[in-house]
Amino acid sequence: MDRRWIFAALVLGALGLAAWLARAPSVAPLQPGAVASSAPAKPTAASVGDSPSPVVAASTSGSANAPSNNSKTKEVASFAWGSGKGELGRIERKEGNAEGPMSLVVDKDGTTWVLDQVNGRLVRVDKNGKPLEPIALSLKAPQDLAIGKDGTVAVLDRLVDKQVALYGPDGKPVGSLTLEGKGIEEGGAVSGVFVDGKKVYVEREHETVLRLGGTDGKADPTRDEVPGRPTRDGSSWIRAWMGEVPGQRVFVAARARDTEANRFTRQINATMVLTGIVLLDTDLAGTIYVGTLGSAVDDKGQTTGEPQIVLYCLEPLHGAVIGTTSAPASLDPHETFRELAVADEGGVLYLHRDAKGGKLLRLDCRPTP
């Protein structure tokens, strides 16, 4: 064979290998933080510093003994679109996305709080789905909320008031924390709010988590960064990210709260093509809940069926996947910050939306006893 053809073949082969390596995502942990948004996650560079813990791959179902718990899905409450008691606001637009409920959270008594942005209030239903009196908000553009063990509610307005407003269990304002300052140049970069004990944290661009202050409204002068989202059992910092977008791999990592030593980095191989991570949280027992959004594909790479939300339950020490469940994704086009919330006792509340209204569904990816 002509040497020129051999040389050309070697060059093409080397270029192909280089292109493949350039596309291969890193499996090292990200910068502190976690992606958990309805918006598709974006790939982020691996963190610099500590060596990552070994990546442990899970099978497509999570693990060999991770049964699907779809039979556990239960409707708790339903909401019509409107402004009355037990209703949620929605505004349709000819251009741009519709507006509707932005976030939800579950308190220690099992009451679900829904951030009804359109009507400027917090809509509540008890654990049996009975509507409670709503709580009016003074914020101009609330988008996310979190609740502490003492009942303090933190409501995030990142765009207009640029603060976290704090309300007591009775709905009365108790203070506020300013967003912009050390670590946050622009309030619009904040992508979530979290409460751990009496500490209030915010997340910047789905990556960096920092301590903003306390539930008493006193700002933290240091605004230190932490290695992820706090777990409710007090043991770890957790974060999650996708290997590529769209893709079929999700990574979950945990660090010990006291030493910040790596506990595990777990790879979950999904059976569908993923477009985002929509949940990362824990219950009081420490079980980790990871929610993914995506669609099944056929052999030709074409999507089949409607988008789905798939939940994975991971045990807290090693990140082994112990169960899964799934539900249809909301087809209503309005933007939302958080449509799934983990209850203290375990299980997930999911606000599924369509053109008629919203349904509050209870899902559970934990294995059946």
Secondary structure as UniProt FT lines:
FT   HELIX           3..23
FT   STRAND          55..58
FT   TURN            60..61
FT   TURN            64..65
FT   HELIX           70..72
FT   STRAND          74..81
FT   TURN            85..86
FT   STRAND          103..106
FT   TURN            108..109
FT   STRAND          112..116
FT   TURN            117..120
FT   STRAND          121..125
FT   TURN            127..128
FT   STRAND          131..136
FT   STRAND          144..147
FT   TURN            149..150
FT   STRAND          153..157
FT   STRAND          163..167
FT   TURN            169..170
FT   STRAND          173..178
FT   TURN            182..183
FT   HELIX           187..189
FT   STRAND          190..196
FT   TURN            197..198
FT   STRAND          199..204
FT   TURN            205..207
FT   STRAND          208..214
FT   TURN            215..216
FT   STRAND          225..226
FT   STRAND          229..230
FT   TURN            232..233
FT   STRAND          236..242
FT   STRAND          247..256
FT   TURN            257..259
FT   STRAND          262..282
FT   TURN            284..285
FT   STRAND          288..297
FT   TURN            299..300
FT   STRAND          303..314
FT   TURN            316..318
FT   STRAND          321..328
FT   STRAND          340..342
FT   TURN            344..345
FT   STRAND          348..353
FT   STRAND          357..363
//
